[in-house]
């Protein structure tokens, strides 16, 4: 398999695929990930409602 990084032994032989405690800038990245997921979860239904209402109004 390809994809050899500088911390390959930790990745290849890790018990868990993602070691969050070894992540650099963990607070920033996790906050950003949670914010992004939350934003998508809010934005998609709002967009769907607006789209549906436009479709109904034009038809």
PDBQT receptor file of N, H, CA, C and O in Angstrom, charges set to zero:
ATOM      1  N   UNK A   1       0.835  -1.191   0.000  1.00  0.00    +0.000 N 
ATOM      2  CA  UNK A   1       0.000   0.000   0.000  1.00  0.00    +0.000 C 
ATOM      3  C   UNK A   1       0.875   1.249   0.000  1.00  0.00    +0.000 C 
ATOM      4  O   UNK A   1       1.958   1.254   0.585  1.00  0.00    +0.000 OA
ATOM      5  N   UNK A   2       0.411   2.289  -0.647  1.00  0.00    +0.000 N 
ATOM      6  H   UNK A   2      -0.469   2.285  -1.122  1.00  0.00    +0.000 HD
ATOM      7  CA  UNK A   2       1.170   3.534  -0.700  1.00  0.00    +0.000 C 
ATOM      8  C   UNK A   2       0.838   4.446   0.450  1.00  0.00    +0.000 C 
ATOM      9  O   UNK A   2       0.222   4.035   1.434  1.00  0.00    +0.000 OA
ATOM     10  N   UNK A   3       1.249   5.682   0.318  1.00  0.00    +0.000 N 
ATOM     11  H   UNK A   3       1.749   6.016  -0.481  1.00  0.00    +0.000 HD
ATOM     12  CA  UNK A   3       0.928   6.696   1.306  1.00  0.00    +0.000 C 
ATOM     13  C   UNK A   3       1.731   6.594   2.577  1.00  0.00    +0.000 C 
ATOM     14  O   UNK A   3       1.168   6.414   3.657  1.00  0.00    +0.000 OA
ATOM     15  N   UNK A   4       3.050   6.706   2.464  1.00  0.00    +0.000 N 
ATOM     16  H   UNK A   4       3.507   6.852   1.586  1.00  0.00    +0.000 HD
ATOM     17  CA  UNK A   4       3.899   6.624   3.650  1.00  0.00    +0.000 C 
ATOM     18  C   UNK A   4       4.195   8.020   4.164  1.00  0.00    +0.000 C 
ATOM     19  O   UNK A   4       4.835   8.817   3.478  1.00  0.00    +0.000 OA
ATOM     20  N   UNK A   5       3.738   8.312   5.355  1.00  0.00    +0.000 N 
ATOM     21  H   UNK A   5       3.219   7.664   5.912  1.00  0.00    +0.000 HD
ATOM     22  CA  UNK A   5       3.971   9.629   5.946  1.00  0.00    +0.000 C 
ATOM     23  C   UNK A   5       5.085   9.580   6.960  1.00  0.00    +0.000 C 
ATOM     24  O   UNK A   5       5.666   8.524   7.210  1.00  0.00    +0.000 OA
ATOM     25  N   UNK A   6       5.385  10.730   7.544  1.00  0.00    +0.000 N 
ATOM     26  H   UNK A   6       4.913  11.588   7.340  1.00  0.00    +0.000 HD
ATOM     27  CA  UNK A   6       6.477  10.802   8.514  1.00  0.00    +0.000 C 
ATOM     28  C   UNK A   6       6.136  10.100   9.825  1.00  0.00    +0.000 C 
ATOM     29  O   UNK A   6       7.040   9.723  10.571  1.00  0.00    +0.000 OA
ATOM     30  N   UNK A   7       4.867   9.920  10.114  1.00  0.00    +0.000 N 
ATOM     31  H   UNK A   7       4.133  10.226   9.508  1.00  0.00    +0.000 HD
ATOM     32  CA  UNK A   7       4.482   9.225  11.346  1.00  0.00    +0.000 C 
ATOM     33  C   UNK A   7       3.810   7.890  11.017  1.00  0.00    +0.000 C 
ATOM     34  O   UNK A   7       2.860   7.475  11.682  1.00  0.00    +0.000 OA
ATOM     35  N   UNK A   8       4.323   7.230   9.982  1.00  0.00    +0.000 N 
ATOM     36  H   UNK A   8       5.095   7.566   9.442  1.00  0.00    +0.000 HD
ATOM     37  CA  UNK A   8       3.729   5.996   9.501  1.00  0.00    +0.000 C 
ATOM     38  C   UNK A   8       3.583   4.904  10.567  1.00  0.00    +0.000 C 
ATOM     39  O   UNK A   8       2.521   4.284  10.637  1.00  0.00    +0.000 OA
ATOM     40  N   UNK A   9       4.600   4.639  11.401  1.00  0.00    +0.000 N 
ATOM     41  H   UNK A   9       5.462   5.142  11.344  1.00  0.00    +0.000 HD
ATOM     42  CA  UNK A   9       4.432   3.551  12.382  1.00  0.00    +0.000 C 
ATOM     43  C   UNK A   9       3.235   3.767  13.301  1.00  0.00    +0.000 C 
ATOM     44  O   UNK A   9       2.554   2.807  13.662  1.00  0.00    +0.000 OA
ATOM     45  N   UNK A  10       2.970   5.020  13.685  1.00  0.00    +0.000 N 
ATOM     46  H   UNK A  10       3.523   5.799  13.392  1.00  0.00    +0.000 HD
ATOM     47  CA  UNK A  10       1.838   5.305  14.555  1.00  0.00    +0.000 C 
ATOM     48  C   UNK A  10       0.531   5.044  13.819  1.00  0.00    +0.000 C 
ATOM     49  O   UNK A  10      -0.434   4.552  14.404  1.00  0.00    +0.000 OA
ATOM     50  N   UNK A  11       0.508   5.373  12.549  1.00  0.00    +0.000 N 
ATOM     51  H   UNK A  11       1.292   5.772  12.074  1.00  0.00    +0.000 HD
ATOM     52  CA  UNK A  11      -0.730   5.215  11.776  1.00  0.00    +0.000 C 
ATOM     53  C   UNK A  11      -0.980   3.750  11.429  1.00  0.00    +0.000 C 
ATOM     54  O   UNK A  11      -2.077   3.235  11.646  1.00  0.00    +0.000 OA
ATOM     55  N   UNK A  12       0.038   3.082  10.892  1.00  0.00    +0.000 N 
ATOM     56  H   UNK A  12       0.929   3.500  10.716  1.00  0.00    +0.000 HD
ATOM     57  CA  UNK A  12      -0.134   1.722  10.399  1.00  0.00    +0.000 C 
ATOM     58  C   UNK A  12      -0.402   0.741  11.540  1.00  0.00    +0.000 C 
ATOM     59  O   UNK A  12      -1.227  -0.162  11.404  1.00  0.00    +0.000 OA
ATOM     60  N   UNK A  13       0.298   0.917  12.669  1.00  0.00    +0.000 N 
ATOM     61  H   UNK A  13       0.968   1.651  12.780  1.00  0.00    +0.000 HD
ATOM     62  CA  UNK A  13       0.200  -0.042  13.761  1.00  0.00    +0.000 C 
ATOM     63  C   UNK A  13      -0.677   0.443  14.909  1.00  0.00    +0.000 C 
ATOM     64  O   UNK A  13      -0.682  -0.153  15.986  1.00  0.00    +0.000 OA
ATOM     65  N   UNK A  14      -1.414   1.518  14.680  1.00  0.00    +0.000 N 
ATOM     66  H   UNK A  14      -1.410   2.002  13.805  1.00  0.00    +0.000 HD
ATOM     67  CA  UNK A  14      -2.241   2.068  15.753  1.00  0.00    +0.000 C 
ATOM     68  C   UNK A  14      -3.434   1.157  16.022  1.00  0.00    +0.000 C 
ATOM     69  O   UNK A  14      -3.972   0.531  15.109  1.00  0.00    +0.000 OA
ATOM     70  N   UNK A  15      -3.842   1.091  17.301  1.00  0.00    +0.000 N 
ATOM     71  H   UNK A  15      -3.405   1.599  18.043  1.00  0.00    +0.000 HD
ATOM     72  CA  UNK A  15      -5.031   0.319  17.646  1.00  0.00    +0.000 C 
ATOM     73  C   UNK A  15      -6.271   1.009  17.103  1.00  0.00    +0.000 C 
ATOM     74  O   UNK A  15      -7.248   0.356  16.735  1.00  0.00    +0.000 OA
ATOM     75  N   UNK A  16      -6.223   2.330  17.057  1.00  0.00    +0.000 N 
ATOM     76  H   UNK A  16      -5.429   2.860  17.356  1.00  0.00    +0.000 HD
ATOM     77  CA  UNK A  16      -7.328   3.112  16.524  1.00  0.00    +0.000 C 
ATOM     78  C   UNK A  16      -6.806   3.920  15.351  1.00  0.00    +0.000 C 
ATOM     79  O   UNK A  16      -5.666   4.384  15.369  1.00  0.00    +0.000 OA
ATOM     80  N   UNK A  17      -7.621   4.086  14.348  1.00  0.00    +0.000 N 
ATOM     81  H   UNK A  17      -8.547   3.709  14.333  1.00  0.00    +0.000 HD
ATOM     82  CA  UNK A  17      -7.156   4.777  13.150  1.00  0.00    +0.000 C 
ATOM     83  C   UNK A  17      -6.844   6.241  13.433  1.00  0.00    +0.000 C 
ATOM     84  O   UNK A  17      -5.844   6.772  12.949  1.00  0.00    +0.000 OA
ATOM     85  N   UNK A  18      -7.701   6.893  14.219  1.00  0.00    +0.000 N 
ATOM     86  H   UNK A  18      -8.512   6.462  14.612  1.00  0.00    +0.000 HD
ATOM     87  CA  UNK A  18      -7.517   8.314  14.476  1.00  0.00    +0.000 C 
ATOM     88  C   UNK A  18      -7.149   8.517  15.938  1.00  0.00    +0.000 C 
ATOM     89  O   UNK A  18      -7.977   8.302  16.823  1.00  0.00    +0.000 OA
ATOM     90  N   UNK A  19      -5.910   8.929  16.197  1.00  0.00    +0.000 N 
ATOM     91  H   UNK A  19      -5.237   9.104  15.478  1.00  0.00    +0.000 HD
ATOM     92  CA  UNK A  19      -5.480   9.233  17.556  1.00  0.00    +0.000 C 
ATOM     93  C   UNK A  19      -5.682  10.718  17.795  1.00  0.00    +0.000 C 
ATOM     94  O   UNK A  19      -4.800  11.524  17.499  1.00  0.00    +0.000 OA
ATOM     95  N   UNK A  20      -6.844  11.083  18.332  1.00  0.00    +0.000 N 
ATOM     96  H   UNK A  20      -7.561  10.428  18.572  1.00  0.00    +0.000 HD
ATOM     97  CA  UNK A  20      -7.166  12.494  18.505  1.00  0.00    +0.000 C 
ATOM     98  C   UNK A  20      -6.250  13.172  19.514  1.00  0.00    +0.000 C 
ATOM     99  O   UNK A  20      -6.007  14.375  19.417  1.00  0.00    +0.000 OA
ATOM    100  N   UNK A  21      -5.737  12.413  20.483  1.00  0.00    +0.000 N 
ATOM    101  H   UNK A  21      -5.934  11.436  20.562  1.00  0.00    +0.000 HD
ATOM    102  CA  UNK A  21      -4.861  13.028  21.478  1.00  0.00    +0.000 C 
ATOM    103  C   UNK A  21      -3.479  13.352  20.918  1.00  0.00    +0.000 C 
ATOM    104  O   UNK A  21      -2.755  14.150  21.515  1.00  0.00    +0.000 OA
ATOM    105  N   UNK A  22      -3.092  12.758  19.791  1.00  0.00    +0.000 N 
ATOM    106  H   UNK A  22      -3.680  12.111  19.307  1.00  0.00    +0.000 HD
ATOM    107  CA  UNK A  22      -1.808  13.077  19.167  1.00  0.00    +0.000 C 
ATOM    108  C   UNK A  22      -1.936  14.188  18.121  1.00  0.00    +0.000 C 
ATOM    109  O   UNK A  22      -0.930  14.638  17.573  1.00  0.00    +0.000 OA
ATOM    110  N   UNK A  23      -3.149  14.627  17.845  1.00  0.00    +0.000 N 
ATOM    111  H   UNK A  23      -3.966  14.261  18.291  1.00  0.00    +0.000 HD
ATOM    112  CA  UNK A  23      -3.388  15.611  16.796  1.00  0.00    +0.000 C 
ATOM    113  C   UNK A  23      -2.819  16.979  17.174  1.00  0.00    +0.000 C 
ATOM    114  O   UNK A  23      -2.980  17.441  18.304  1.00  0.00    +0.000 OA
ATOM    115  N   UNK A  24      -2.154  17.615  16.216  1.00  0.00    +0.000 N 
ATOM    116  H   UNK A  24      -2.023  17.240  15.298  1.00  0.00    +0.000 HD
ATOM    117  CA  UNK A  24      -1.672  18.982  16.433  1.00  0.00    +0.000 C 
ATOM    118  C   UNK A  24      -2.847  19.941  16.290  1.00  0.00    +0.000 C 
ATOM    119  O   UNK A  24      -3.717  19.737  15.443  1.00  0.00    +0.000 OA
ATOM    120  N   UNK A  25      -2.877  20.972  17.104  1.00  0.00    +0.000 N 
ATOM    121  H   UNK A  25      -2.171  21.138  17.792  1.00  0.00    +0.000 HD
ATOM    122  CA  UNK A  25      -3.956  21.979  17.099  1.00  0.00    +0.000 C 
ATOM    123  C   UNK A  25      -5.318  21.308  17.255  1.00  0.00    +0.000 C 
ATOM    124  O   UNK A  25      -6.262  21.612  16.526  1.00  0.00    +0.000 OA
ATOM    125  N   UNK A  26      -5.404  20.396  18.212  1.00  0.00    +0.000 N 
ATOM    126  H   UNK A  26      -4.637  20.149  18.804  1.00  0.00    +0.000 HD
ATOM    127  CA  UNK A  26      -6.616  19.591  18.388  1.00  0.00    +0.000 C 
ATOM    128  C   UNK A  26      -7.845  20.448  18.658  1.00  0.00    +0.000 C 
ATOM    129  O   UNK A  26      -8.902  20.230  18.066  1.00  0.00    +0.000 OA
ATOM    130  N   UNK A  27      -7.706  21.427  19.556  1.00  0.00    +0.000 N 
ATOM    131  H   UNK A  27      -6.847  21.605  20.037  1.00  0.00    +0.000 HD
ATOM    132  CA  UNK A  27      -8.851  22.271  19.903  1.00  0.00    +0.000 C 
ATOM    133  C   UNK A  27      -9.408  23.000  18.701  1.00  0.00    +0.000 C 
ATOM    134  O   UNK A  27     -10.621  23.033  18.492  1.00  0.00    +0.000 OA
ATOM    135  N   UNK A  28      -8.522  23.584  17.910  1.00  0.00    +0.000 N 
ATOM    136  H   UNK A  28      -7.537  23.557  18.080  1.00  0.00    +0.000 HD
ATOM    137  CA  UNK A  28      -8.942  24.333  16.725  1.00  0.00    +0.000 C 
ATOM    138  C   UNK A  28      -9.614  23.414  15.710  1.00  0.00    +0.000 C 
ATOM    139  O   UNK A  28     -10.689  23.726  15.199  1.00  0.00    +0.000 OA
ATOM    140  N   UNK A  29      -8.978  22.280  15.419  1.00  0.00    +0.000 N 
ATOM    141  H   UNK A  29      -8.104  22.026  15.834  1.00  0.00    +0.000 HD
ATOM    142  CA  UNK A  29      -9.505  21.380  14.393  1.00  0.00    +0.000 C 
ATOM    143  C   UNK A  29     -10.837  20.764  14.800  1.00  0.00    +0.000 C 
ATOM    144  O   UNK A  29     -11.753  20.671  13.982  1.00  0.00    +0.000 OA
ATOM    145  N   UNK A  30     -10.950  20.344  16.057  1.00  0.00    +0.000 N 
ATOM    146  H   UNK A  30     -10.206  20.420  16.721  1.00  0.00    +0.000 HD
ATOM    147  CA  UNK A  30     -12.210  19.735  16.504  1.00  0.00    +0.000 C 
ATOM    148  C   UNK A  30     -13.325  20.774  16.552  1.00  0.00    +0.000 C 
ATOM    149  O   UNK A  30     -14.463  20.489  16.178  1.00  0.00    +0.000 OA
ATOM    150  N   UNK A  31     -12.993  21.988  17.017  1.00  0.00    +0.000 N 
ATOM    151  H   UNK A  31     -12.069  22.220  17.321  1.00  0.00    +0.000 HD
ATOM    152  CA  UNK A  31     -13.997  23.060  17.035  1.00  0.00    +0.000 C 
ATOM    153  C   UNK A  31     -14.473  23.361  15.618  1.00  0.00    +0.000 C 
ATOM    154  O   UNK A  31     -15.668  23.526  15.370  1.00  0.00    +0.000 OA
ATOM    155  N   UNK A  32     -13.519  23.430  14.695  1.00  0.00    +0.000 N 
ATOM    156  H   UNK A  32     -12.549  23.297  14.896  1.00  0.00    +0.000 HD
ATOM    157  CA  UNK A  32     -13.852  23.710  13.301  1.00  0.00    +0.000 C 
ATOM    158  C   UNK A  32     -14.707  22.584  12.709  1.00  0.00    +0.000 C 
ATOM    159  O   UNK A  32     -15.662  22.848  11.977  1.00  0.00    +0.000 OA
ATOM    160  N   UNK A  33     -14.366  21.336  13.023  1.00  0.00    +0.000 N 
ATOM    161  H   UNK A  33     -13.590  21.122  13.617  1.00  0.00    +0.000 HD
ATOM    162  CA  UNK A  33     -15.128  20.196  12.507  1.00  0.00    +0.000 C 
ATOM    163  C   UNK A  33     -16.558  20.202  13.042  1.00  0.00    +0.000 C 
ATOM    164  O   UNK A  33     -17.508  19.971  12.294  1.00  0.00    +0.000 OA
ATOM    165  N   UNK A  34     -16.705  20.466  14.338  1.00  0.00    +0.000 N 
ATOM    166  H   UNK A  34     -15.933  20.653  14.946  1.00  0.00    +0.000 HD
ATOM    167  CA  UNK A  34     -18.042  20.496  14.940  1.00  0.00    +0.000 C 
ATOM    168  C   UNK A  34     -18.851  21.645  14.355  1.00  0.00    +0.000 C 
ATOM    169  O   UNK A  34     -20.024  21.479  14.022  1.00  0.00    +0.000 OA
ATOM    170  N   UNK A  35     -18.219  22.821  14.228  1.00  0.00    +0.000 N 
ATOM    171  H   UNK A  35     -17.265  22.956  14.498  1.00  0.00    +0.000 HD
ATOM    172  CA  UNK A  35     -18.906  23.984  13.662  1.00  0.00    +0.000 C 
ATOM    173  C   UNK A  35     -19.338  23.717  12.221  1.00  0.00    +0.000 C 
ATOM    174  O   UNK A  35     -20.449  24.072  11.829  1.00  0.00    +0.000 OA
ATOM    175  N   UNK A  36     -18.459  23.091  11.429  1.00  0.00    +0.000 N 
ATOM    176  H   UNK A  36     -17.556  22.803  11.747  1.00  0.00    +0.000 HD
ATOM    177  CA  UNK A  36     -18.777  22.788  10.033  1.00  0.00    +0.000 C 
ATOM    178  C   UNK A  36     -19.950  21.815   9.939  1.00  0.00    +0.000 C 
ATOM    179  O   UNK A  36     -20.879  22.030   9.160  1.00  0.00    +0.000 OA
ATOM    180  N   UNK A  37     -19.905  20.752  10.728  1.00  0.00    +0.000 N 
ATOM    181  H   UNK A  37     -19.150  20.577  11.361  1.00  0.00    +0.000 HD
ATOM    182  CA  UNK A  37     -20.994  19.770  10.707  1.00  0.00    +0.000 C 
ATOM    183  C   UNK A  37     -22.309  20.410  11.150  1.00  0.00    +0.000 C 
ATOM    184  O   UNK A  37     -23.359  20.157  10.559  1.00  0.00    +0.000 OA
ATOM    185  N   UNK A  38     -22.248  21.235  12.185  1.00  0.00    +0.000 N 
ATOM    186  H   UNK A  38     -21.395  21.441  12.666  1.00  0.00    +0.000 HD
ATOM    187  CA  UNK A  38     -23.449  21.912  12.681  1.00  0.00    +0.000 C 
ATOM    188  C   UNK A  38     -24.003  22.863  11.620  1.00  0.00    +0.000 C 
ATOM    189  O   UNK A  38     -25.213  22.925  11.402  1.00  0.00    +0.000 OA
ATOM    190  N   UNK A  39     -23.099  23.607  10.958  1.00  0.00    +0.000 N 
ATOM    191  H   UNK A  39     -22.116  23.556  11.135  1.00  0.00    +0.000 HD
ATOM    192  CA  UNK A  39     -23.523  24.560   9.928  1.00  0.00    +0.000 C 
ATOM    193  C   UNK A  39     -24.209  23.851   8.765  1.00  0.00    +0.000 C 
ATOM    194  O   UNK A  39     -25.234  24.315   8.265  1.00  0.00    +0.000 OA
ATOM    195  N   UNK A  40     -23.644  22.735   8.341  1.00  0.00    +0.000 N 
ATOM    196  H   UNK A  40     -22.812  22.358   8.748  1.00  0.00    +0.000 HD
ATOM    197  CA  UNK A  40     -24.256  21.970   7.252  1.00  0.00    +0.000 C 
ATOM    198  C   UNK A  40     -25.621  21.446   7.692  1.00  0.00    +0.000 C 
ATOM    199  O   UNK A  40     -26.580  21.472   6.920  1.00  0.00    +0.000 OA
ATOM    200  N   UNK A  41     -25.703  20.971   8.935  1.00  0.00    +0.000 N 
ATOM    201  H   UNK A  41     -24.924  20.950   9.562  1.00  0.00    +0.000 HD
ATOM    202  CA  UNK A  41     -26.957  20.446   9.459  1.00  0.00    +0.000 C 
ATOM    203  C   UNK A  41     -28.046  21.496   9.564  1.00  0.00    +0.000 C 
ATOM    204  O   UNK A  41     -29.231  21.171   9.500  1.00  0.00    +0.000 OA
ATOM    205  N   UNK A  42     -27.654  22.754   9.724  1.00  0.00    +0.000 N 
ATOM    206  H   UNK A  42     -26.691  23.018   9.775  1.00  0.00    +0.000 HD
ATOM    207  CA  UNK A  42     -28.632  23.845   9.795  1.00  0.00    +0.000 C 
ATOM    208  C   UNK A  42     -28.935  24.380   8.393  1.00  0.00    +0.000 C 
ATOM    209  O   UNK A  42     -30.093  24.636   8.062  1.00  0.00    +0.000 OA
ATOM    210  N   UNK A  43     -27.903  24.548   7.576  1.00  0.00    +0.000 N 
ATOM    211  H   UNK A  43     -26.962  24.341   7.845  1.00  0.00    +0.000 HD
ATOM    212  CA  UNK A  43     -28.052  25.201   6.277  1.00  0.00    +0.000 C 
ATOM    213  C   UNK A  43     -28.842  24.357   5.273  1.00  0.00    +0.000 C 
ATOM    214  O   UNK A  43     -29.646  24.898   4.514  1.00  0.00    +0.000 OA
ATOM    215  N   UNK A  44     -28.629  23.062   5.261  1.00  0.00    +0.000 N 
ATOM    216  H   UNK A  44     -27.976  22.622   5.878  1.00  0.00    +0.000 HD
ATOM    217  CA  UNK A  44     -29.286  22.213   4.266  1.00  0.00    +0.000 C 
ATOM    218  C   UNK A  44     -30.813  22.213   4.414  1.00  0.00    +0.000 C 
ATOM    219  O   UNK A  44     -31.506  22.385   3.412  1.00  0.00    +0.000 OA
ATOM    220  N   UNK A  45     -31.366  22.027   5.623  1.00  0.00    +0.000 N 
ATOM    221  H   UNK A  45     -30.803  21.887   6.437  1.00  0.00    +0.000 HD
ATOM    222  CA  UNK A  45     -32.832  22.096   5.743  1.00  0.00    +0.000 C 
ATOM    223  C   UNK A  45     -33.398  23.474   5.400  1.00  0.00    +0.000 C 
ATOM    224  O   UNK A  45     -34.461  23.573   4.788  1.00  0.00    +0.000 OA
ATOM    225  N   UNK A  46     -32.690  24.538   5.794  1.00  0.00    +0.000 N 
ATOM    226  H   UNK A  46     -31.827  24.458   6.291  1.00  0.00    +0.000 HD
ATOM    227  CA  UNK A  46     -33.159  25.890   5.466  1.00  0.00    +0.000 C 
ATOM    228  C   UNK A  46     -33.199  26.070   3.949  1.00  0.00    +0.000 C 
ATOM    229  O   UNK A  46     -34.179  26.575   3.402  1.00  0.00    +0.000 OA
ATOM    230  N   UNK A  47     -32.126  25.652   3.276  1.00  0.00    +0.000 N 
ATOM    231  H   UNK A  47     -31.329  25.242   3.720  1.00  0.00    +0.000 HD
ATOM    232  CA  UNK A  47     -32.084  25.736   1.817  1.00  0.00    +0.000 C 
ATOM    233  C   UNK A  47     -33.205  24.906   1.194  1.00  0.00    +0.000 C 
ATOM    234  O   UNK A  47     -33.840  25.335   0.231  1.00  0.00    +0.000 OA
ATOM    235  N   UNK A  48     -33.446  23.718   1.746  1.00  0.00    +0.000 N 
ATOM    236  H   UNK A  48     -32.930  23.369   2.529  1.00  0.00    +0.000 HD
ATOM    237  CA  UNK A  48     -34.489  22.841   1.200  1.00  0.00    +0.000 C 
ATOM    238  C   UNK A  48     -35.865  23.488   1.320  1.00  0.00    +0.000 C 
ATOM    239  O   UNK A  48     -36.673  23.407   0.395  1.00  0.00    +0.000 OA
ATOM    240  N   UNK A  49     -36.132  24.126   2.452  1.00  0.00    +0.000 N 
ATOM    241  H   UNK A  49     -35.476  24.191   3.204  1.00  0.00    +0.000 HD
ATOM    242  CA  UNK A  49     -37.427  24.785   2.657  1.00  0.00    +0.000 C 
ATOM    243  C   UNK A  49     -37.584  25.955   1.691  1.00  0.00    +0.000 C 
ATOM    244  O   UNK A  49     -38.634  26.109   1.068  1.00  0.00    +0.000 OA
ATOM    245  N   UNK A  50     -36.548  26.777   1.565  1.00  0.00    +0.000 N 
ATOM    246  H   UNK A  50     -35.695  26.652   2.071  1.00  0.00    +0.000 HD
ATOM    247  CA  UNK A  50     -36.606  27.926   0.651  1.00  0.00    +0.000 C 
ATOM    248  C   UNK A  50     -36.808  27.443  -0.787  1.00  0.00    +0.000 C 
ATOM    249  O   UNK A  50     -37.628  27.990  -1.524  1.00  0.00    +0.000 OA
ATOM    250  N   UNK A  51     -36.056  26.418  -1.176  1.00  0.00    +0.000 N 
ATOM    251  H   UNK A  51     -35.390  25.973  -0.578  1.00  0.00    +0.000 HD
ATOM    252  CA  UNK A  51     -36.176  25.868  -2.522  1.00  0.00    +0.000 C 
ATOM    253  C   UNK A  51     -37.587  25.335  -2.766  1.00  0.00    +0.000 C 
ATOM    254  O   UNK A  51     -38.168  25.564  -3.827  1.00  0.00    +0.000 OA
ATOM    255  N   UNK A  52     -38.128  24.631  -1.790  1.00  0.00    +0.000 N 
ATOM    256  H   UNK A  52     -37.656  24.445  -0.928  1.00  0.00    +0.000 HD
ATOM    257  CA  UNK A  52     -39.468  24.056  -1.927  1.00  0.00    +0.000 C 
ATOM    258  C   UNK A  52     -40.524  25.153  -2.050  1.00  0.00    +0.000 C 
ATOM    259  O   UNK A  52     -41.459  25.039  -2.843  1.00  0.00    +0.000 OA
ATOM    260  N   UNK A  53     -40.368  26.206  -1.264  1.00  0.00    +0.000 N 
ATOM    261  H   UNK A  53     -39.609  26.298  -0.620  1.00  0.00    +0.000 HD
ATOM    262  CA  UNK A  53     -41.340  27.298  -1.318  1.00  0.00    +0.000 C 
ATOM    263  C   UNK A  53     -41.269  28.050  -2.642  1.00  0.00    +0.000 C 
ATOM    264  O   UNK A  53     -42.299  28.446  -3.188  1.00  0.00    +0.000 OA
ATOM    265  N   UNK A  54     -40.060  28.248  -3.160  1.00  0.00    +0.000 N 
ATOM    266  H   UNK A  54     -39.223  27.926  -2.717  1.00  0.00    +0.000 HD
ATOM    267  CA  UNK A  54     -39.911  28.897  -4.470  1.00  0.00    +0.000 C 
ATOM    268  C   UNK A  54     -40.563  28.047  -5.552  1.00  0.00    +0.000 C 
ATOM    269  O   UNK A  54     -41.245  28.562  -6.439  1.00  0.00    +0.000 OA
ATOM    270  N   UNK A  55     -40.342  26.733  -5.466  1.00  0.00    +0.000 N 
ATOM    271  H   UNK A  55     -39.789  26.315  -4.746  1.00  0.00    +0.000 HD
ATOM    272  CA  UNK A  55     -40.893  25.816  -6.450  1.00  0.00    +0.000 C 
ATOM    273  C   UNK A  55     -42.428  25.845  -6.408  1.00  0.00    +0.000 C 
ATOM    274  O   UNK A  55     -43.087  25.852  -7.448  1.00  0.00    +0.000 OA
ATOM    275  N   UNK A  56     -42.976  25.861  -5.205  1.00  0.00    +0.000 N 
ATOM    276  H   UNK A  56     -42.440  25.855  -4.360  1.00  0.00    +0.000 HD
ATOM    277  CA  UNK A  56     -44.434  25.885  -5.043  1.00  0.00    +0.000 C 
ATOM    278  C   UNK A  56     -45.012  27.207  -5.540  1.00  0.00    +0.000 C 
ATOM    279  O   UNK A  56     -46.063  27.221  -6.180  1.00  0.00    +0.000 OA
ATOM    280  N   UNK A  57     -44.337  28.312  -5.254  1.00  0.00    +0.000 N 
ATOM    281  H   UNK A  57     -43.482  28.301  -4.735  1.00  0.00    +0.000 HD
ATOM    282  CA  UNK A  57     -44.830  29.633  -5.648  1.00  0.00    +0.000 C 
ATOM    283  C   UNK A  57     -44.821  29.794  -7.170  1.00  0.00    +0.000 C 
ATOM    284  O   UNK A  57     -45.726  30.411  -7.731  1.00  0.00    +0.000 OA
ATOM    285  N   UNK A  58     -43.812  29.247  -7.838  1.00  0.00    +0.000 N 
ATOM    286  H   UNK A  58     -43.076  28.746  -7.383  1.00  0.00    +0.000 HD
ATOM    287  CA  UNK A  58     -43.710  29.421  -9.287  1.00  0.00    +0.000 C 
ATOM    288  C   UNK A  58     -44.653  28.480 -10.030  1.00  0.00    +0.000 C 
ATOM    289  O   UNK A  58     -45.039  28.764 -11.164  1.00  0.00    +0.000 OA
ATOM    290  N   UNK A  59     -45.026  27.371  -9.412  1.00  0.00    +0.000 N 
ATOM    291  H   UNK A  59     -44.713  27.140  -8.491  1.00  0.00    +0.000 HD
ATOM    292  CA  UNK A  59     -45.835  26.367 -10.095  1.00  0.00    +0.000 C 
ATOM    293  C   UNK A  59     -47.285  26.679  -9.989  1.00  0.00    +0.000 C 
ATOM    294  O   UNK A  59     -48.115  25.934 -10.510  1.00  0.00    +0.000 OA
TER     295      UNK A  59
